[in-house]
Amino acid sequence: MKELLLYIAQSLVDDPEAVTVTEREGDGETVFELCVAPGDMGKVIGRHGKIAKEIRTLMRSVAARQGKRISVDIMD
């Protein structure tokens, strides 16, 4: 799961080396914290948050197939 999120984020940004994903457990679900370079924040969030919403939707559907609950937080 972490590798999938890392791959998606690195594919979207100009500085893929600056992308980090931190995984933590909380309240019965796994929380992934995605950090990117400040200049790439708009590329990950997208216009009106559309890209961020689709990343979260994709990750939740993959997790549901594995019987897990996750959420994705984009950190600034």
N, C-alpha and C positions, 0 to 999 in steps of 0.2 A: 504494500500500500504506500509506504513512504517513498519507495523508489518510483512508483507511478506518478505521484504528485511532483517529485523532483524533476522527472522527465518532462512533464507537461509544462512546468514553470520555466525550465531551462530552454524549452523550445520557443517560448513566447518572448523572452527578454533579449536585450542587446548584450548584457554582461552575465552569461550563465555561471561564471565562477563565483559570483556574489550571492547566488541562490542557496539558501539553507532551509532545511525542514527539520523541525524539532517535534518529537512525539512525546506526549504525556497522557497518562491515564487520569480520568476524572468522571465521577457520577455515572459509572457504568458504560462510559463510552471513551473512545480514544480521540484525543484532540491533536490535530496537526497544526503547528504554527509555521506559516510560510513567510520567510523574510527575503526580500529582493532589494537591489540597489534603489536608492530614492528616485533616480531617473527612470527606472523601469516600472515604478508602481502603477502608472496609468495603463501600461500594457497588460498588466495582470488583472487589474480591476475592470478596465474597459469602459466604454461609454455607458453611463447610467448603471454601472455595475454588472453588465451582462456577462462578461467573461468570467468574473468572480463567481457569479451565480451558476454558470455552466460547469465550472471546475468543481464547485461544491456538489452539484447534482450528479456529475459523473463519479466522483469519489464515493458519494453515498450509495449509488447503485452498485458499484463494485463491492463495497462493504456489505451491503444487504445480501448479495449472492453468497458471501462467506459467513453470513449470520452474525455480523458485527454491526456496531453503531459507531459512527465517526462524525466529526465536524472539522471544518477547515477554517482557521483564523488567519487572516492576512495581516501581518504585523508591519507597522511603519517605524 
